[in-house]
Amino acid sequence: MTNKYHYIIIETYQSRGELSRHSIRARPLPGQGLPLTMRVECSTFMRESYPIGTKFKVKAKIKSTDEAPHIYTSWQWKYEVVSNDDARKFISQATYA
């Protein structure tokens, strides 16, 4: 994934022991060329409005900061809730440059 925006699949999880004021965080799914430890800056409303483990298709890019690079998608942008099967299919067909 370059500094350009690409569609990726992320999922929410319960944060434990992380330095974050939010207990529900998001991370990329495997198979997309992104470290699973890389966090996602995204809509709090999106994360908290669906059950933990929900998968979303979002338009995102890697954002570098003083702390650590992370994935960024605007809280204002549309997102799509996807099923496990749709997530697997998307990841298997996507090309990541």
DSSP file with accessible surface (Angstrom, degrees, kcal/mol):
  #  RESIDUE AA STRUCTURE BP1 BP2  ACC     N-H-->O    O-->H-N    N-H-->O    O-->H-N    TCO  KAPPA ALPHA  PHI   PSI    X-CA   Y-CA   Z-CA
    1    1 A M              0   0   38      0, 0.0     2,-0.1     0, 0.0    95,-0.1   0.000 360.0 360.0 360.0 125.8    0.0    0.0    0.0
    2    2 A T        -     0   0   61     95,-0.6    60,-0.8     2,-0.1     4,-0.1  -0.197 360.0 -80.8 -93.7-168.6    1.5    3.3   -1.0
    3    3 A N  S    S+     0   0  110     58,-0.2     2,-0.2    -2,-0.1    -1,-0.0   0.452 104.1  95.0 -76.0   0.3    0.7    6.8    0.1
    4    4 A K  S    S-     0   0  153      1,-0.1     2,-0.3    57,-0.0    58,-0.3  -0.543  88.7 -95.8 -86.0 160.3   -2.3    6.8   -2.3
    5    5 A Y        +     0   0   81     -2,-0.2     2,-0.3    56,-0.1    56,-0.2  -0.571  48.1 170.7 -78.9 137.9   -5.8    5.9   -1.2
    6    6 A H  E     -A   60   0A  49     54,-2.7    54,-3.1    -2,-0.3     2,-0.4  -0.964  37.8-104.4-138.6 156.0   -6.9    2.3   -1.7
    7    7 A Y  E     +A   59   0A 120     -2,-0.3     2,-0.3    52,-0.2    52,-0.2  -0.681  47.8 167.3 -82.5 133.1   -9.8    0.2   -0.6
    8    8 A I  E     -A   58   0A   0     50,-2.6    50,-2.5    -2,-0.4     2,-0.5  -0.912  34.7-115.3-137.3 167.4   -9.0   -2.2    2.2
    9    9 A I  E     +A   57   0A   1     -2,-0.3    20,-2.1    48,-0.2     2,-0.3  -0.926  33.9 177.8-108.3 129.5  -10.9   -4.3    4.7
   10   10 A I  E     -AB  56  28A   0     46,-2.6    46,-2.6    -2,-0.5     2,-0.3  -0.836  11.2-155.0-123.0 163.1  -10.6   -3.5    8.4
   11   11 A E  E     -AB  55  27A  34     16,-2.6    16,-2.1    -2,-0.3     2,-0.2  -0.979  16.3-121.0-137.1 153.0  -12.2   -5.1   11.5
   12   12 A T  E     + B   0  26A   2     42,-1.7    41,-0.5    -2,-0.3     2,-0.3  -0.593  31.2 175.6 -90.1 154.7  -13.0   -3.8   14.9
   13   13 A Y  E     - B   0  25A  15     12,-2.1    12,-2.4    -2,-0.2     2,-0.6  -0.977  38.2 -95.8-151.4 160.8  -11.7   -5.4   18.1
   14   14 A Q  E     - B   0  24A  69     -2,-0.3     2,-0.4    10,-0.2    10,-0.2  -0.722  40.9-136.4 -82.0 118.1  -11.7   -4.8   21.9
   15   15 A S        -     0   0   15      8,-3.6     2,-0.4    -2,-0.6     5,-0.0  -0.622  25.0-179.1 -79.2 128.7   -8.6   -2.9   22.8
   16   16 A R        -     0   0  189     -2,-0.4     3,-0.1     1,-0.1     7,-0.0  -0.992  66.8  -5.7-131.2 123.0   -6.9   -4.1   26.0
   17   17 A G  S    S+     0   0   91     -2,-0.4     2,-0.3     1,-0.2    -1,-0.1   0.633  95.4 130.2  74.7  14.8   -3.8   -2.6   27.4
   18   18 A E        -     0   0   64      2,-0.1     2,-1.6     5,-0.0    -1,-0.2  -0.726  69.3-110.5 -99.3 153.5   -3.3   -0.2   24.5
   19   19 A L  S    S+     0   0  187     -2,-0.3     2,-0.3    -3,-0.1    -1,-0.0  -0.635  76.3 112.9 -82.0  87.5   -2.6    3.5   24.9
   20   20 A S        -     0   0   48     -2,-1.6    -2,-0.1     1,-0.0    -3,-0.1  -0.975  65.4-140.6-155.5 143.4   -5.9    4.8   23.6
   21   21 A R  S    S+     0   0  223     -2,-0.3     2,-0.4     2,-0.0    -1,-0.0   0.587  88.5  78.4 -80.9  -9.1   -8.9    6.5   25.0
   22   22 A H        -     0   0   34      1,-0.1    -7,-0.0    -3,-0.0     3,-0.0  -0.858  63.2-160.9-102.6 133.8  -11.2    4.3   22.9
   23   23 A S  S    S+     0   0   62     -2,-0.4    -8,-3.6     1,-0.1     2,-0.6   0.705  81.1  62.3 -85.6 -19.2  -11.9    0.8   23.9
   24   24 A I  E    S+B   14   0A  26    -10,-0.2   -10,-0.2   -12,-0.0     2,-0.2  -0.938  70.1 169.9-109.7 118.1  -13.0   -0.3   20.4
   25   25 A R  E     -B   13   0A  33    -12,-2.4   -12,-2.1    -2,-0.6     2,-0.3  -0.605  23.5-129.1-116.5 179.4  -10.2    0.0   17.8
   26   26 A A  E     +B   12   0A   0     14,-0.4    14,-1.5   -14,-0.2   -14,-0.2  -0.961  20.7 177.0-134.2 151.0   -9.8   -1.2   14.2
   27   27 A R  E     -B   11   0A  77    -16,-2.1   -16,-2.6    -2,-0.3    12,-0.1  -0.970  34.8 -96.2-145.8 159.0   -7.1   -3.1   12.3
   28   28 A P  E     -B   10   0A   1      0, 0.0   -18,-0.2     0, 0.0     3,-0.1  -0.418  38.8-115.9 -75.1 153.3   -6.5   -4.4    8.8
   29   29 A L    >   -     0   0   15    -20,-2.1     3,-0.6     1,-0.1     5,-0.3  -0.522  41.4 -90.9 -80.6 156.2   -7.4   -8.0    8.0
   30   30 A P  T 3  S+     0   0   77      0, 0.0    -1,-0.1     0, 0.0    61,-0.0  -0.215 103.4  46.8 -63.2 157.8   -4.5  -10.3    6.9
   31   31 A G  T 3  S+     0   0   60      3,-0.2    -2,-0.0    -3,-0.1     0, 0.0   0.514  82.6  96.2  90.8   8.8   -3.5  -10.7    3.2
   32   32 A Q  S <  S-     0   0    1     -3,-0.6    -3,-0.0     2,-0.3    63,-0.0   0.278  98.6-106.4-112.8   8.3   -3.5   -7.0    2.3
   33   33 A G  S    S+     0   0   71      1,-0.3     0, 0.0   -32,-0.0     0, 0.0   0.697  84.3 116.3  76.3  19.1    0.2   -6.3    2.7
   34   34 A L  S    S-     0   0   14     -5,-0.3    -2,-0.3     4,-0.0    -1,-0.3  -0.948  73.7-105.6-121.4 140.8   -0.3   -4.4    6.0
   35   35 A P    >   -     0   0   68      0, 0.0     3,-1.7     0, 0.0     0, 0.0  -0.387  22.7-136.5 -62.3 136.0    1.0   -5.3    9.4
   36   36 A L  T 3  S+     0   0   84      1,-0.3    -2,-0.0    -9,-0.1     0, 0.0   0.690 104.7  61.6 -68.4 -15.1   -1.9   -6.6   11.6
   37   37 A T  T 3  S+     0   0  109    -10,-0.1     2,-0.3     2,-0.1    -1,-0.3   0.547  78.8 107.7 -84.8  -8.8   -0.5   -4.4   14.4
   38   38 A M    <   -     0   0   27     -3,-1.7     2,-0.1   -10,-0.1    32,-0.1  -0.555  65.6-140.4 -73.9 127.3   -1.0   -1.3   12.4
   39   39 A R        -     0   0   62     -2,-0.3    32,-2.8    30,-0.3     2,-0.5  -0.475   6.2-128.0 -88.5 163.7   -4.0    0.7   13.8
   40   40 A V  E     -d   71   0B   1    -14,-1.5     2,-0.8    30,-0.2   -14,-0.4  -0.945   3.5-149.2-117.7 125.9   -6.6    2.5   11.9
   41   41 A E  E     +d   72   0B  75     30,-3.6    32,-2.2    -2,-0.5     2,-0.3  -0.851  49.7 129.7 -88.6 112.4   -7.6    6.1   12.4
   42   42 A C        -     0   0   12     -2,-0.8    33,-0.2    30,-0.2     2,-0.1  -0.883  59.1 -41.8-153.1-176.1  -11.3    6.1   11.5
   43   43 A S     >  -     0   0   14     31,-0.3     4,-2.0    -2,-0.3     5,-0.1  -0.310  34.5-155.7 -62.6 124.4  -14.8    7.1   12.6
   44   44 A T  H  > S+     0   0   50      2,-0.2     4,-2.6     1,-0.2     5,-0.2   0.906  98.0  56.1 -63.8 -40.6  -15.6    6.5   16.2
   45   45 A F  H  > S+     0   0  145      1,-0.2     4,-1.3     2,-0.2    -1,-0.2   0.922 106.8  49.5 -57.0 -45.1  -19.3    6.3   15.3
   46   46 A M  H  4 S+     0   0    3      1,-0.2     3,-0.5     2,-0.2     4,-0.4   0.947 113.5  45.5 -60.0 -49.1  -18.5    3.6   12.8
   47   47 A R  H  < S+     0   0    4     -4,-2.0     3,-0.5     1,-0.2    -1,-0.2   0.878 118.6  41.2 -63.1 -39.2  -16.5    1.5   15.3
   48   48 A E  H  < S+     0   0  102     -4,-2.6    -1,-0.2     1,-0.2    -2,-0.2   0.564 104.3  65.2 -91.1  -7.4  -19.0    1.9   18.1
   49   49 A S  S  < S+     0   0   55     -4,-1.3    -1,-0.2    -3,-0.5    -2,-0.2   0.499 101.1  50.8 -92.7  -5.0  -22.2    1.4   16.2
   50   50 A Y  S    S-     0   0   84     -3,-0.5     3,-0.1    -4,-0.4     4,-0.1  -0.911  96.7 -86.4-130.0 157.5  -21.6   -2.2   15.2
   51   51 A P    >   -     0   0   99      0, 0.0     3,-1.8     0, 0.0   -39,-0.2  -0.236  56.0 -89.7 -61.4 150.9  -20.6   -5.3   17.1
   52   52 A I  T 3  S+     0   0   82      1,-0.3   -39,-0.2    -4,-0.1     3,-0.1  -0.367 116.8  38.6 -59.3 136.4  -16.9   -6.0   17.8
   53   53 A G  T 3  S+     0   0   30    -41,-0.5    -1,-0.3     1,-0.3   -40,-0.1   0.315  80.1 145.4  99.8  -6.1  -15.5   -8.0   14.9
   54   54 A T    <   -     0   0   20     -3,-1.8   -42,-1.7    -7,-0.1     2,-0.4  -0.391  41.8-138.8 -64.8 140.5  -17.5   -6.2   12.2
   55   55 A K  E     -AC  11  82A  32     27,-0.6    27,-2.4   -44,-0.2     2,-0.4  -0.851  19.4-170.3-105.9 140.7  -15.7   -5.9    9.0
   56   56 A F  E     -AC  10  81A   0    -46,-2.6   -46,-2.6    -2,-0.4     2,-0.6  -0.973  21.3-139.2-130.8 143.2  -15.7   -2.7    6.9
   57   57 A K  E     +AC   9  80A  56     23,-3.1    23,-1.9    -2,-0.4     2,-0.3  -0.911  38.5 169.3 -98.5 121.3  -14.5   -1.8    3.4
   58   58 A V  E     -A    8   0A   3    -50,-2.5   -50,-2.6    -2,-0.6     2,-0.6  -0.928  40.3-118.5-132.3 156.8  -12.9    1.7    3.6
   59   59 A K  E     +A    7   0A  89     19,-0.4     2,-0.3    -2,-0.3    15,-0.3  -0.863  54.8 152.9 -93.0 122.5  -10.8    3.9    1.4
   60   60 A A  E     -A    6   0A   0    -54,-3.1   -54,-2.7    -2,-0.6     2,-0.3  -0.926  30.7-163.6-148.6 167.3   -7.6    4.5    3.3
   61   61 A K  E     -E   72   0B  53     11,-1.7    11,-3.2    -2,-0.3     2,-0.4  -0.939  38.5 -90.9-146.0 167.5   -3.8    5.2    3.1
   62   62 A I  E     -E   71   0B  35    -60,-0.8     2,-0.5    -2,-0.3     9,-0.2  -0.717  39.7-161.0 -83.1 130.7   -0.8    5.0    5.3
   63   63 A K  E     -E   70   0B  75      7,-3.6     7,-2.3    -2,-0.4     2,-0.4  -0.961   6.4-145.3-115.7 125.9   -0.3    8.1    7.3
   64   64 A S        +     0   0   97     -2,-0.5     2,-0.3     5,-0.2     7,-0.0  -0.762  25.9 166.7 -92.4 136.4    3.1    8.9    8.9
   65   65 A T        -     0   0   56     -2,-0.4    -2,-0.0     1,-0.0     0, 0.0  -0.837  51.7 -97.1-134.9 176.9    3.2   10.6   12.2
   66   66 A D  S    S+     0   0  176     -2,-0.3    -1,-0.0     1,-0.1    -2,-0.0   0.824 121.4  45.1 -65.9 -31.0    5.8   11.3   14.9
   67   67 A E  S    S-     0   0  186      1,-0.3    -1,-0.1    -3,-0.0    -3,-0.0   0.985 127.6 -45.6 -77.6 -65.8    4.5    8.4   16.9
   68   68 A A        -     0   0   54     -5,-0.1    -1,-0.3   -30,-0.0    -2,-0.1  -0.948  59.9 -90.7-165.7 147.7    4.1    5.6   14.3
   69   69 A P        +     0   0   70      0, 0.0   -30,-0.3     0, 0.0     2,-0.3  -0.330  51.2 171.0 -61.5 146.1    2.7    5.1   10.9
   70   70 A H  E     - E   0  63B  32     -7,-2.3    -7,-3.6   -32,-0.1     2,-0.4  -0.934  37.5 -90.8-148.2 171.7   -1.0    4.1   10.9
   71   71 A I  E     -dE  40  62B   0    -32,-2.8   -30,-3.6    -2,-0.3     2,-0.4  -0.738  41.1-159.6 -89.7 136.7   -3.8    3.7    8.4
   72   72 A Y  E     +dE  41  61B  50    -11,-3.2   -11,-1.7    -2,-0.4     2,-0.3  -0.961  21.3 161.8-123.3 132.0   -6.0    6.7    7.9
   73   73 A T        -     0   0    7    -32,-2.2   -13,-0.1    -2,-0.4     2,-0.1  -0.981  44.2-105.8-138.8 138.7   -9.6    7.0    6.5
   74   74 A S    >   -     0   0    9     -2,-0.3     3,-1.2   -15,-0.3   -31,-0.3  -0.369  14.7-135.8 -66.4 141.5  -11.7   10.1    7.1
   75   75 A W  T 3  S+     0   0  173      1,-0.2    -1,-0.1   -33,-0.2   -29,-0.1   0.700 105.2  58.7 -67.1 -16.5  -14.5    9.9    9.6
   76   76 A Q  T 3  S+     0   0  137      2,-0.1    -1,-0.2   -33,-0.0     2,-0.1   0.626  86.8  96.9 -88.6 -14.4  -16.6   11.7    7.1
   77   77 A W  S <  S-     0   0   95     -3,-1.2   -34,-0.1     1,-0.1     2,-0.0  -0.442  79.8-104.3 -81.4 154.1  -16.3    9.2    4.3
   78   78 A K        -     0   0  197     -2,-0.1   -19,-0.4   -20,-0.0     2,-0.3  -0.341  37.8-171.1 -69.3 151.4  -18.7    6.4    3.4
   79   79 A Y        -     0   0   69    -21,-0.1     2,-0.4    -2,-0.0   -21,-0.2  -0.912  15.0-133.2-137.7 165.1  -17.9    2.9    4.4
   80   80 A E  E     -C   57   0A 100    -23,-1.9   -23,-3.1    -2,-0.3     2,-0.4  -0.986  11.2-136.5-126.8 127.7  -19.4   -0.5    3.7
   81   81 A V  E     -C   56   0A  65     -2,-0.4     2,-0.3   -25,-0.2   -25,-0.2  -0.700  32.1-167.4 -76.9 131.4  -20.1   -3.2    6.2
   82   82 A V  E     -C   55   0A  14    -27,-2.4   -27,-0.6    -2,-0.4     2,-0.1  -0.919  17.7-120.8-125.4 151.3  -19.0   -6.5    4.6
   83   83 A S     >  -     0   0   57     -2,-0.3     4,-2.5     1,-0.1     5,-0.2  -0.324  35.1-104.5 -77.2 168.0  -19.6  -10.2    5.5
   84   84 A N  H  > S+     0   0   84      1,-0.2     4,-2.4     2,-0.2     5,-0.2   0.918 123.6  49.2 -58.8 -44.1  -16.7  -12.6    6.2
   85   85 A D  H  > S+     0   0  105      1,-0.2     4,-2.4     2,-0.2    -1,-0.2   0.918 111.4  48.0 -64.1 -43.8  -17.2  -14.2    2.8
   86   86 A D  H  > S+     0   0   87      2,-0.2     4,-2.6     1,-0.2    -1,-0.2   0.887 111.1  51.8 -64.8 -36.9  -17.2  -10.8    1.0
   87   87 A A  H  X S+     0   0    2     -4,-2.5     4,-2.6     2,-0.2     5,-0.2   0.946 111.2  46.7 -63.6 -47.4  -14.1   -9.7    2.9
   88   88 A R  H  X S+     0   0  150     -4,-2.4     4,-2.4     1,-0.2    -2,-0.2   0.918 113.8  48.6 -60.3 -43.6  -12.2  -12.9    1.9
   89   89 A K  H  X S+     0   0  120     -4,-2.4     4,-1.5     2,-0.2    -2,-0.2   0.933 111.7  48.9 -63.8 -45.2  -13.3  -12.5   -1.7
   90   90 A F  H  X S+     0   0   45     -4,-2.6     4,-1.5     1,-0.2     3,-0.4   0.943 113.2  46.8 -60.2 -47.5  -12.3   -8.8   -1.8
   91   91 A I  H  < S+     0   0   27     -4,-2.6     3,-0.3     1,-0.2    -1,-0.2   0.906 110.8  52.1 -64.4 -39.5   -8.8   -9.6   -0.3
   92   92 A S  H  < S+     0   0   94     -4,-2.4    -1,-0.2    -5,-0.2    -2,-0.2   0.793 116.9  39.1 -69.3 -24.4   -8.2  -12.5   -2.7
   93   93 A Q  H  < S+     0   0  133     -4,-1.5    -1,-0.2    -3,-0.4    -2,-0.2   0.585  95.4  98.9-100.1 -13.3   -9.0  -10.4   -5.7
   94   94 A A     <  -     0   0   29     -4,-1.5     2,-0.5    -3,-0.3   -86,-0.0  -0.414  60.1-145.6 -76.6 152.2   -7.4   -7.1   -4.8
   95   95 A T        -     0   0  128     -2,-0.1     2,-0.6     2,-0.0    -2,-0.0  -0.970   9.1-156.9-116.4 132.4   -4.0   -6.1   -6.0
   96   96 A Y              0   0   61     -2,-0.5   -90,-0.0   -95,-0.1    -2,-0.0  -0.941 360.0 360.0-115.1 113.3   -1.8   -4.0   -3.6
   97   97 A A              0   0   88     -2,-0.6   -95,-0.6   -95,-0.0    -2,-0.0  -0.752 360.0 360.0-107.1 360.0    0.8   -1.9   -5.2
